Amino acid sequence: MAKPLPWILGAGVVAALAARFLLPQFAREPDTPFLELTPQNVAAQQTETAGLCPWRAPEADLRRFFPQATGFRDETLILSGQRLEIARRLGHPPTGEDHALPVHRILQGQLPIGAVITRRVKGESGVIELVLAVGTEGQVVGARLQRLREPEDVAKCLQSPAWLGAFDGKTARSSWQLGKDIPAVPAAAQTSAKALLEGARTVLTLLDIGTLLDIGSGAAGSRPHSHL
Amino acid sequence: MLFLALRNLMRRRLRSGLTLLGVAVAVGVLACLLAFGQGYQRGLSRELDGMGMQMMLVPLGCPYDAAARVLKGKTLDVSLPQSALTAARHDPAVTHAAPMLLVALPRPSEGRTDLWVGVDQSIRALKPWWKLKAGSRWFPNGDAVILGAEAAATEMRQVGDSFYSPETGKRLKVCGILERSGTSDDSQFFIPLATAQAMFHQPGRLTAIAIRLKDPALITDASARLQRTPGAQVVTLAEMMGTFLNLIGAVRTLVLAIAILAVTISALSVFNTMLAAVLERTGELGVMRAVGASRGQVFRLLAVEAVLLTALGSLAGLLLAAVAGRAIEQAVKGLVPLAPAESLLTLTGDVAMQCALVGIGVGLAAGLYPAWQASRLQPARALRLE
């Protein structure tokens, strides 16, 4: 160690080169979980999925569905480890959207009194965004379409209290059959109505699985909001 | 002599290290700045070339604002008459003139704006990066829509699906989806021009006309002729690029001032280090002179020490620029107008050489006076002082 400076400089150069060339390689490592490539899974992955659906009007929805609420807390239920259970309950493999469920826990003081969940579904003429207010027992206490691109007659039918109101009291385990459990709609609204029912059932099922297993409750980015 | 100079620097490791760090930071800043300037100019030039057009006809008003808004997929409050398209297509220098009608429909409750763009077949010649996804085709009729990749994902549309415009009551069929391009096209809805004009009650009106010339050298004459089109004005992409580069130049001047300040401080630091070394080593230098070292040899020894210090600092600075430059680039990209998608930081050999020369030059200049002082020492006086 008679001449340490060249060693220090050399070590610095090697460290800098290592940082320059190796760190980006590590950053490129895929972080997606392993998925078995069965034909069913491939089909599910190829299904077009949009990004997460935001909750666009929380204040208005809280006033309407949970007037006694004092605030809400954002949670994300991580469900990627429950793919088998989700597939069993839904009857098809989960899509990319089904691996995590953003949940807005509605609070009265510190007491949870329900939740709001949202879902994008593929309507006949464009995307439809569904907002579901859910009680503590997992039953629907209110529903609203916060975005849709349907023709006026179809939009009017799907947004009518008679049709959306029929969601009230339903749970993940209820029957959601159009024309039987939920009022029938005109032929022009059938595709969108079925997509909404399937979306509602899916998102309630995800909430049910996440809540029953107490997965990630508040762990994945819990964010409180005060209300009014 | 090099080995002796290196050994002398190692005798005051902390001081030499700090001086070296100062030079490294100054050279790193300078290298990033020069590399960014070159990369931005090259990237912007390539991106504008890749657009396949050399000029745009836009409505009267601020031409640069209008062109930038159209390029970024934003609408204009005023429009062009369709006669401007006829004039452009009849110009002898024009090979392609692509009309566009852009209409924005805000949907505030949904936190977004639908952007409809009316185009015709000629747009394909001017958008060479457009690739249609498998199963897609160009408009088979007036009731068709081609969606940008992001628009299709957001609306959950696939080829063959219906697509409805609630504001206009128009039902369309998705005939194509564009591959993701990283441009504003990704979030737009493209429909036939005539359909757009009818849907939005803009018969015979256009938002802009993108123009490609037979030969870019004809741009001056073509620009002068098209400038006479009633209600329209010409903006060339070269002018736009010049404007953006002027904006960048102003920022660059400010940053260059900071870089010069950093280099000056590092020069003073080298000067201080070398002067302190001479004062500390008065006796040693006196002995060297007494045993036969010439004034020139003493001068060279101190000068080599200064140059060695700054050369190592410059090398470290260039490494710093290469490693930290990417992070700086990401931050800068968000701040500059029309930032090209490609890498802005091109640390070329020329830039590295320039920066290294500046660093070494600074070291040489800062080391001259201390070296001259050292060479003037009289052996007897130096030994007596010691």
Contacts between the chains, C-beta under 8 A, distances in Angstrom:
chain1	res1	chain2	res2	distance
A	3	B	7	7.7
A	3	B	10	6.9
A	4	B	10	7.3
A	4	B	13	7.7
A	5	B	6	7.1
A	5	B	9	7.1
A	5	B	10	4.4
A	5	B	13	6.6
A	5	B	16	7.8
A	6	B	6	7.7
A	9	B	312	6.6
A	12	B	316	7.0
A	13	B	315	8.0
A	13	B	319	6.8
A	16	B	319	4.5
A	16	B	320	7.6
A	16	B	322	7.9
A	16	B	323	5.7
A	17	B	319	7.7
A	19	B	323	5.7
A	20	B	319	7.8
A	20	B	322	5.9
A	20	B	323	4.9
A	48	B	152	7.5
A	48	B	153	6.6
A	48	B	156	5.6
A	48	B	157	7.8
A	48	B	158	6.0
A	49	B	153	7.6
A	49	B	156	7.9
A	50	B	153	5.4
A	50	B	154	5.6
A	50	B	155	7.9
A	50	B	156	5.5
A	51	B	153	7.4
A	51	B	154	7.4
A	54	B	111	7.4
A	56	B	109	6.7
A	56	B	110	6.5
A	56	B	111	6.4
A	57	B	109	7.3
A	120	B	156	6.7
A	121	B	156	7.6
A	122	B	156	4.1
A	123	B	156	7.9
A	124	B	162	5.9
A	125	B	162	5.0
A	125	B	163	6.3
A	125	B	164	3.4
A	125	B	171	7.1
A	126	B	155	4.8
A	126	B	156	7.6
A	126	B	157	7.1
A	126	B	163	6.1
A	126	B	164	6.0
A	127	B	154	6.5
A	127	B	155	4.8
A	127	B	156	4.8
A	129	B	110	7.9
A	146	B	109	7.6
A	146	B	110	7.4
A	147	B	107	7.8
A	147	B	109	7.7
A	147	B	110	4.8
A	149	B	155	7.1
A	149	B	163	7.6
A	149	B	164	5.2
A	149	B	165	7.8
A	149	B	166	5.9
A	150	B	164	6.5
A	150	B	166	7.5
A	151	B	164	6.0
A	151	B	166	7.4
A	151	B	169	7.5
A	151	B	171	7.3
A	152	B	166	7.3
A	152	B	169	7.9
A	155	B	166	7.4
